[in-house]
Each structure stands twice: as C-alpha cells, then as structure tokens.
Amino acid sequence: MRTPHVVVVMGVAGTGKTTIGPLLAARLGVPYAEGDDFHPQANIDKMSAGIPLDDDDRWPWLDAIGGWAHGRAGLGGVVSSSALKRSYRDRLRAAAPGIVFVHLTGSRQLIEDRMTHRQGHFMPTALLDSQFATLQPLQADERGVAVDVSGSPEEITARAVAALDDLDSTTRSVPAEPSPR
C-alpha cells in the first residue's frame, strides 16, 4: 500500500477548490483543510474590500498551510490554496517536501460565471483579472497535475484522481539510476 499524498488543490478563485478539495479528500480517504481558514483576518478584510493581497500578506498564510501539510506527511491530506506563483509553491514545498499539486484550470469566462453564482464568499469577481495575471502554471519540474474544471464536481474529482494515479504510475515506472561503481 502506498503512502497517501498530501495534495494542494490550487488555482485561481472560482475554479472550485473548496468544492473539489473535500470530494478529492473523501475519494482518497484523507482529511481536508480549507485553505481560506488559514488566512489572517487582515487578509480577508483586504480581499473583501476588493484589494489584492501582496506577497507580504501571503507569506504567513502559506506558512500556516505548509505547517498543516508538514504535519500530514506520511498520513495524507488535501488542502486548498491558490498557490498561484511558483515562489508560493516553493514555500509550501519547503515546509512539506512531498506535497503534490492538483491545478484546477478553466477558461476565464467559465470561472467568472461560476463566481457570479456562488454565495457567501469574500472574493469578488473584480479580483479575477489580478488572479489570472499572477498565475504561473505548474512547471515541468513541479510534482503535480492540471485538471480541467468543466463538468460536474464529481467528473472533475474523478479526473483529479485519475491524473494522480497516472502521476504515481509514471513516477513508479521511472527506472532507478544505476549506482556508481
């Protein structure tokens, strides 16, 4: 039996991190943590006022998420975090080196439409442009998968599970380096 992943469900606001995260955690049989719960109140106030966060706002938030992920190493877990920049993901990996990213992706039009129909969330659609401008997709040397967010939450979750399984099988099938003599 393989060790469960600690998965960071990432993407711009409105991609469904808060919906897909718990569904993915349930499918993987691990706990879920809502990334927004790690924000200090000052960050929530800023975003609620339509003011984008800067890096100084994000570091304590990322450190708190990284601490949670570190505590779940070897046990598995799923946490949501926009993790839009490579430097943010590097910070999370520094705290929890084994984490895997599931990047929820979709067209700006689809995501804006979803954002206009959700209720009770502090992130206004006005900040969507800044989210897309900030986004640095996963790079080839980052352990993770991109998952399209079209379709139902169950379909998206199934694609995420399949992509993680593919990632695992690819990782397992890579031949070991020959040992030096």
C-alpha positions as CSV (number, residue, x, y, z in Angstrom):
1,M,0.0,0.0,0.0
2,R,1.4,3.4,-1.0
3,T,1.6,6.3,1.4
4,P,-1.2,8.8,0.9
5,H,-0.3,12.1,-0.7
6,V,-0.6,15.5,0.8
7,V,-2.3,17.3,-2.0
8,V,-2.7,21.0,-2.5
9,V,-5.7,21.8,-4.7
10,M,-4.7,25.0,-6.4
11,G,-5.9,27.5,-9.0
12,V,-7.4,31.0,-9.3
13,A,-10.5,32.0,-7.4
14,G,-13.7,30.4,-8.7
15,T,-12.1,27.1,-10.0
16,G,-13.8,25.1,-7.3
17,K,-11.0,24.4,-4.8
18,T,-13.5,24.5,-1.9
19,T,-15.8,22.1,-3.8
20,I,-13.3,19.7,-5.3
21,G,-10.9,19.6,-2.3
22,P,-13.4,17.8,0.1
23,L,-14.6,15.5,-2.7
24,L,-11.0,14.6,-3.5
25,A,-10.1,14.1,0.2
26,A,-13.1,11.8,0.5
27,R,-12.1,9.8,-2.6
28,L,-8.5,9.5,-1.2
29,G,-9.7,8.7,2.3
30,V,-7.8,11.6,4.0
31,P,-8.8,14.8,5.8
32,Y,-9.5,18.1,4.1
33,A,-8.4,21.5,5.3
34,E,-9.9,24.7,3.8
35,G,-7.0,27.0,2.8
36,D,-9.1,30.1,3.3
37,D,-9.3,29.2,7.0
38,F,-5.6,29.8,7.3
39,H,-5.9,33.5,6.2
40,P,-5.5,36.1,9.0
41,Q,-8.5,38.4,9.3
42,A,-6.5,41.3,7.8
43,N,-6.2,39.3,4.5
44,I,-9.9,38.5,4.5
45,D,-10.7,42.2,5.1
46,K,-8.4,43.3,2.3
47,M,-9.9,40.8,-0.2
48,S,-13.5,41.7,0.9
49,A,-12.7,45.3,0.0
50,G,-11.5,44.3,-3.5
51,I,-7.8,44.8,-2.7
52,P,-5.5,42.1,-4.0
53,L,-3.1,40.6,-1.5
54,D,0.6,41.2,-1.9
55,D,3.4,38.7,-1.1
56,D,3.9,40.1,2.4
57,D,0.2,39.3,3.1
58,R,0.6,35.8,1.7
59,W,3.7,34.5,3.5
60,P,2.1,33.9,6.9
61,W,-0.9,32.3,5.2
62,L,1.4,30.0,3.1
63,D,3.5,29.2,6.2
64,A,0.3,28.1,8.1
65,I,-0.8,25.9,5.2
66,G,2.7,24.5,4.9
67,G,2.7,23.7,8.6
68,W,-0.5,21.8,8.2
69,A,0.8,19.9,5.2
70,H,4.0,19.1,7.0
71,G,2.0,17.6,9.9
72,R,0.1,15.3,7.4
73,A,3.3,14.0,5.8
74,G,3.1,10.2,5.5
75,L,-0.6,10.4,6.6
76,G,-2.1,12.2,3.6
77,G,-4.4,15.1,3.4
78,V,-5.9,17.6,1.0
79,V,-5.7,21.4,1.4
80,S,-6.8,24.2,-0.8
81,S,-4.6,27.1,-1.7
82,S,-4.5,29.3,-4.7
83,A,-0.7,28.8,-4.9
84,L,-0.7,31.0,-8.0
85,K,3.1,31.7,-8.1
86,R,6.0,29.3,-8.3
87,S,7.5,31.1,-5.3
88,Y,4.4,30.3,-3.3
89,R,4.5,26.6,-4.2
90,D,8.3,26.6,-3.5
91,R,7.5,27.9,0.0
92,L,4.9,25.2,0.5
93,R,7.3,22.5,-0.7
94,A,10.0,23.8,1.7
95,A,7.6,23.1,4.6
96,A,6.3,19.8,3.2
97,P,8.7,18.5,0.5
98,G,6.4,15.6,-0.6
99,I,3.3,17.6,-1.5
100,V,1.6,17.2,-4.8
101,F,-0.3,19.9,-6.6
102,V,-3.7,19.5,-8.4
103,H,-4.1,22.6,-10.5
104,L,-7.7,23.3,-11.4
105,T,-7.8,25.0,-14.7
106,G,-10.5,26.5,-16.9
107,S,-11.4,29.4,-19.1
108,R,-11.8,32.9,-17.6
109,Q,-15.4,33.0,-18.9
110,L,-16.3,29.7,-17.2
111,I,-14.7,30.7,-13.9
112,E,-16.2,34.2,-13.8
113,D,-19.7,32.7,-14.5
114,R,-19.2,30.3,-11.5
115,M,-18.0,33.1,-9.3
116,T,-21.1,35.2,-10.1
117,H,-23.3,32.4,-9.0
118,R,-21.7,31.5,-5.7
119,Q,-22.8,32.9,-2.4
120,G,-21.1,33.7,0.9
121,H,-17.6,34.1,-0.4
122,F,-15.3,37.1,0.3
123,M,-13.5,37.1,-3.1
124,P,-15.3,39.4,-5.6
125,T,-15.1,38.8,-9.3
126,A,-13.3,42.1,-9.6
127,L,-10.1,40.4,-8.4
128,L,-10.3,37.6,-11.1
129,D,-8.1,39.6,-13.5
130,S,-5.4,40.0,-10.9
131,Q,-5.6,36.3,-10.2
132,F,-5.0,35.4,-13.8
133,A,-2.3,38.0,-14.1
134,T,-0.5,36.4,-11.1
135,L,-1.0,32.8,-12.1
136,Q,2.2,30.8,-13.0
137,P,1.0,27.4,-14.1
138,L,2.9,24.3,-12.8
139,Q,6.2,23.8,-14.4
140,A,7.7,20.6,-15.6
141,D,9.9,20.1,-12.5
142,E,6.9,20.6,-10.1
143,R,5.2,17.4,-9.0
144,G,1.5,17.9,-9.9
145,V,-1.2,17.6,-12.4
146,A,-3.5,20.0,-14.2
147,V,-7.2,19.2,-14.2
148,D,-9.9,20.9,-16.3
149,V,-12.9,22.2,-14.3
150,S,-15.5,21.8,-16.9
151,G,-18.3,19.4,-16.0
152,S,-19.8,18.4,-12.6
153,P,-17.8,18.3,-9.4
154,E,-17.9,14.5,-9.5
155,E,-16.4,14.5,-13.0
156,I,-13.7,16.9,-12.0
157,T,-12.9,14.9,-8.9
158,A,-12.7,11.7,-11.0
159,R,-10.3,13.4,-13.4
160,A,-8.1,14.5,-10.5
161,V,-8.0,11.0,-9.0
162,A,-7.1,9.5,-12.4
163,A,-4.4,12.2,-13.0
164,L,-2.9,11.5,-9.6
165,D,-2.9,7.7,-10.3
166,D,-1.2,8.4,-13.6
167,L,1.4,10.6,-11.9
168,D,2.0,7.8,-9.4
169,S,2.4,5.1,-12.1
170,T,4.7,7.4,-14.1
171,T,6.8,8.0,-11.0
172,R,6.9,4.3,-10.1
173,S,7.8,3.2,-13.6
174,V,10.8,5.5,-13.9
175,P,13.9,3.3,-13.8
176,A,16.3,3.8,-11.0
177,E,19.6,5.4,-11.7
178,P,22.4,2.9,-11.9
179,S,24.6,3.0,-8.8
180,P,28.1,4.3,-9.2
181,R,30.9,1.7,-9.0
